[in-house]
């Protein structure tokens, strides 16, 4: 006899007991799975290579399983720790740029970089003005990797054991240019030049003296050496910066007046730099000059630029070495069609100079008078400008924005109309500045004449007294 048939309420009770037991079994199983998962890892490995034990022990975990799991998740190596720490700082710096948190950017700069600015307020104002015409959208960053050294081209200070990431910034103009408005290509497509720029960080002592931090030495798109975006609204500003013009620095004998005038001996060159050092001159890059003219960027006291035309090999063997001995940088204008020729620098030498703080500009493919070429063929003139720039960029992996007129043409001899035509071509081809060959000489550089930068020719025949008289004391 089935008693549940006579008492259906007992059947209901029985089902309730069964359901409760099932729930208890499920809950117990879930707790068991939870503790087994916890037991599978006894340690949490943090980014800074420290190991933190869990706040409780699990006596039922087999020792063999713990050991096996520890082998499967080894601690981070010091290289991995450095990479992660460097990336974190670089991401903070770039994110602060996007969100205009300039105080955060300032706090992440190395003291040596902060020292290049008058104060934090000047730094913040500069970056606000620098990107005021653009909407900063986002950035991409490569993984960090270690470099044995990095040279700051603005101070020529060398920093050892640094981390580098390459950053690309995506940004667009806030306002679409009016129809017919002449806008430089780098302004129309700024992301095309603000790409693969190095962010350099180094672990160093905190300014407070307490511990160490990873700090920014070079800020990629947020660095003075980032490619220049000329302002959409014309700026009227001038600065006094002598740009010295050299050709050969060599002990090789000269056989005619032209070669004699173009050749400064290494001894004389060293004496000239000794004098400039004693007078308190500081070398700057063309980026520093253009940032000062366009955006009020900082300049050291008594700024000066050393420029070298034609890419002669003696520049590598003598000028480059003597510049570094004096903690000076320089720009070398290269004839791309002659790279690697006998007596000319090769690509390896140019790359070495770049790594050690020098800059490179274009001097055409064939060292032609651009005024004469433009009169004959605009197509050929464009080839000289465009292909020399593209060749340098391909072989050196940098954006080329600076040009030098071979023999000064058309500024040494040429009509105003011809000068205007060549300046339009230069701007359209992505150059932002060009230096002349005196001709006209001077030391005042103007924002309204970026393609007519004046230089002071250093003649190999002049005495030390003549050199001193050509430069303000």
N, C-alpha and C positions, 0 to 999 in steps of 0.2 A: 504494500500500500504506500503510495507517494504522499507523504504528509504535506508537501508543498501545494498539492492540489487542493487539499482541504484548508490550507492556510496560505493564500497567495501573498500575504504580507511578509511571510518568511522568505519567499522567493525574491521579493524586492530587497529585503535586508541582505540576503546572500549576494545579490548583484552589487549592492553598495559596498560590501566588504571587499569583493573582488576588484572593483574599480579603485578603491582607496589603496589596496595593495599594489595595483599596477602603477598608480601615480607615485607611490613611495619607491617602487623599483626604478621608475624612470628618473626620479630626482636623484636617487643614489647613483645611478649610472652616470648622470650628468656631472655630479660632484667628482666621481672617480675619474672621468675623462679630463675634467678641469685640472685636478691635481697631477694627473699623469703628464699633461701638457706643461704645467709649471715645472715639474720635476725633470723635464727633458733638457732644461737649461738652467744651471745653477748660478750663472753670472750674466750680467748685462755689460756689454762692452760699449763704453762711451766713446764719443768722437775724439776726445783728447787722450785716448789710450789708457784710461783708468778702468779698473775692473771693480764693480760694486756687487757684493753678494746680496742675494735676496734676503728680506728681513725675517725669514723663518727657515727652518730646516725640514727636510722630508725624509724621515728615517727609513721609510719603506722603499726609497729609490735605490735600485741596484748600483753598486759602485762602478761596475764595468760600463753601464750605460752612461753615467756621468762622464767618465773618462773619454768615451767615444764621442760624446757630444762636444766636449771641450776641444778635442782634436779637430772636429768639423768646423768650429768657429774660432780660429786663432785670433789673438789680439792684433790690432792694426799695427803695421810697421811705422817707424818714425817718419818715413817718407810719405805714407798715406795720411798720417796725422797732419803733417805740414801742408800737404795738398788741400785737405779739407779745411784747415784753418785759414789758409790763404784765400780759397774760394769764398769762404764765408765773409771775409772782410771785403773782398772785391764786390761781391753781390750787395753788401750793405752800402758801399760807396756809390755804386751805380743806381741802386734803388733810391737813394737819397737824392741823386741828380734828377731822376724822373719825377719825384714828388716835391722837388725844390726845397728840401731840407738841408740847406747849405751849412747849418751849424753841425749837422751830423757828418757831412763831408769833411769839414774842417777838423773835426775831432779825430778823424781816421787818417789824416795826413801825418807823415813823418815830420818831426820838428825841423829837419833840414829843408823840407819843402815849404812849411809854414813860414820859415825865415825869408823866403823869396818875396813874400807879400808884406805890404805895410802893416796890415792887420786883418782880422777876420771879416770885418765889414767890407773892405775892399775886395776880398775874395768873393764874398757873397754877391756883391753888386756886379762884379765882372761876369760871373756865370749866369746871373739873371739876364743881363744885357746880351751876353753871347748867344743865348738861345731864345731871345724874346720873340722872334718871328716864327718860331717852330712849335709844333706839338710833339713832345717826346712821347713815344708810344710804348716801346719795350726794348729790351736788349737780349742778346744771346751771348753766351760765354763758353769758351772751350775749357776742358779740365785743366787744372793747374799742373805745371811741371817745373822742376828745379832748373835754375841757371847758375853756373859757377860765379858769374859776375854780371853786373849791368852798369853802364856808364851814363850818367845824367848829362846830356849835351849842353844844358844851360849852365851848369856849374863845373862840369868835367870831373865831378867826384865819382869814384868807383865804389860800388857796393857789392860785396861778395855774398854768396849763398842766398840768393833771392828766389822767389817764386813768380812765374809769369803765367797769365791767362790772356787770351785774345778775346776782345769784346767787339761786337758789332751793335751799333745803335740804330734803331728804326725811328725815323722822325719825318714829319711832313710840314710844309709851309702852312701857316694858319690861314692865310689869305691867298687865293688864286691870283697870280699876276694879271694885270690888265692886258688886253690884247695889244700887241705891239710893244709892250714893255720889255726892255732888254734886261734879262736876268741871267747871271752866270749859271752854267750847267750844274755846278756843285750846290747852288742854292735850290735849283729845281729838283734835284735828286740828291739830297745830302747823305742819304744812307749809302750811296755808292762810294763815297769817300770815307765815311766814318765807320769803316768795317775792318775787322781783324787788327784792331789797335791794341798794343800791349798795355796791360795793367800789371805793374810791378809792385810787389809787396815784400817786406822783409820783417823778420822778427827782431825787435830791438827793445832796449830798456824803455820803460814808460818815462815820460817827462817828469812825473812825480818822483821817480826813483824807486817806486815800488813794483817789482816784478817786470815782466816783459809782455809785449803785445805785438801782433802783426799790424803793420802800418803801411800806408800807401806811399810809394815813391813816384810812381807815374800812373796817371789816372785814365789812360785810354782816351775815350771820347771826351772825358772831363779833365783834360790835361792841356797845358799850353802848347805842347808839341802835336796835338791833334790837328788834322788838316783844317785850314782856315775856310770859313764860310763868309765871304764878303757881305757887309751889311746891305740890306735892300734900300735903306734910306741913306743917302750920301752923308758921310761924316767929314767934317773939316777939322783937321788936327795935324800938328807937325811936331817932330822931335829931332834933336841934334844927335845924329849917330854917324860917325865917319865909317864909310865902307872902303876898306883898302883893297886895291886891285893889284894882284901879282900874276905872273906867268911862270917862268922857270925859277926854281930855287936850286942852284947847282954850282959846283966847282968846275964844270966843263968849260974848256976855253971857248971864247966867242971870236968870230971872224969878221963881223960887220957891225955897223952901228945899231941896226935893228936888234940883233941878238943881244948886244951889250945892254941895250935899254930894257930888254925883256928879262934879263937874268940878274937875280939878286943872289949873292953867295950865301951859303949856309951860315957863315960867320957873321955877315952883315945882318941877315934875317934874325939870328939869335940876339944880336945887339939891339935891333929895333924892338924886339919883344921884351928884352930886359928893360929898355927905357919905358915902354908902355906900362909894364908891370909896376915899375917904380912910380909912375905917374898916377897909378890907381885905376887904370882902365880894366874893364871886365868885358870879355867877349860875350856876344849874344847870338842866338840863332835868328834866322829870318822870321820864323814863327813868332818869336818874342817881339820883334820889330812890328810885324803886322798886327799882332794882338794889341800892342800899345797904341798904334795909329787908329785902329778901328774900334776897340772896345775898352781902352783905358787900362790895358794890362800892365803889370809891373815891369820896370826896367831897373837894373842895378845902376849905381853911380858910374858915370863915364862909360857908357856902353860903346862897343866898337865891334865891327864885323870884318873878318878876314876872308877875302874871296880870291879864288885861284882859277884862271881861265885855261881851257884847252885840255886838261887831263894828262899832263906830262907825267912820266914815271918818276922823275926826280921829285915831284910833289909828294909821292908816297915815301920815298927814301929819306927825304930831308925835311920838307915843310911839315908834313904830318907828325914826324917825330919831335921836331922842335916845338910845334904847337902844344903837343901833349906835355912836354917838359915844363911848359909855362902854364899849364892848366887852361889853355885856350882852345876853342873850337874854331872851325872854319867851314866854308862852303866851297865845293869844287864843281865847276861847270864843265860838263863832259860832252865831247864830240862823239856821239854814239857810233858813227861809222868808222871811228879809228880806235875803238877800245880793243886792246890786245895787240895793236901794231907795235913795231919796234920803237921804243922810246915813249910809248903811251901806257897808261895803267890798264890792267886787265880787270875782269869782273871779280876775281878773288880779292884783289887789292882794294877795290871799291867796297866790297862787302866787309872787309876787315875794318876799313875806316868808319863805315856806318856803325859797326858794333862798338866802336870806341869814340862815339860822340860827334863824328863829323856829319855834314849834310851834303846832299848832292842836288845839282840843278842841271837843266838842259842847256846845251850850247849848239843846238841843231845836229843834223846827221853829218853834214859835210863841211861845216865851218864856212858858211856862205853869208854874204852881205844880204840881210833880209830885205832891205829896201830895194836893192837891185833885182833880187829874185821876184819880189812882189810885183814890181813893174812889168816883168816879163810874163809871169804866170802865177795867178793866185793858187792854182792847184798845187804847183811845186812848192810854193811857200807853205801851204797847209801841210804838205807831206813832211817838210823839214820840222815843223812844229809838232805835229801829231805823232809821227813815227818815232822821233827821238824821245818824246815823253813816254810813249808806250813801251819802247825798248828798255828804257831805264826802269820803268815800273815792273816789267816782266822779270828782269834779271836781278833786281834788288828787293822786290817785294814791298815797296813803299809807294805812297802817292807823291808824284812829282808836281810841284806847284810853282817852281821858280825857274826863270829863264834869264839868259844873258845874251845880248846882241853881239854876234861876232863882228869885230872891227867897228862896233858902234852904230852900224847902219840900221835904220835911216836917221838916227839921232845925231850922228856926227856930221852927216851931209845928206840932206833929203828934205822934201817939202813938208809943211805942217800936215797937209792932206795925207801924205804917205805915212807919216807917223801915226795919224789917227787910224788909218786902215790896219796897220800892223797891230796896234793896241786892241782893236776890235777882234781881230783874229785870235790873239793871245787869250783874251777873256773867254771867247767862245770855245776855245780848246781846253779850258780848265786850268790855265795858269792864273795866278793872282798877283804876280809881281815880276818885274824885269829890271835888270841893271844895265846901265849904259857903259860905253867905253869913252872916257874923256877924249876930245870934246869938252863939253860942259862938265864942270867939276863942282863939288860942294859937299857939305856934311849935313845939311838940313833935309830930312826926308818928309814928304807930305802925303797924307792920306788921299788927297785928290789926284795924285800923280803916281799911282802904284806901279805903272809900267815905264816910269822915267826916274828910277832911283839913281841918284848921283853917286859917283865913286871918286876916290882919290887914287890916282895912278902912282904906284911906287916904282920909280925908275932905277934900274941897276947902276946908272952912272952917278946918281946923286950921293952926296956925302951924308954922314950921320947928322950933321947940322941941317942940311937941306930937308932930311926926313922930319926932324923935330919941328921945323918951321911949317911943315904941311899939316901938322896935327895940333889942335889946341892943347896947351899944357894943362 
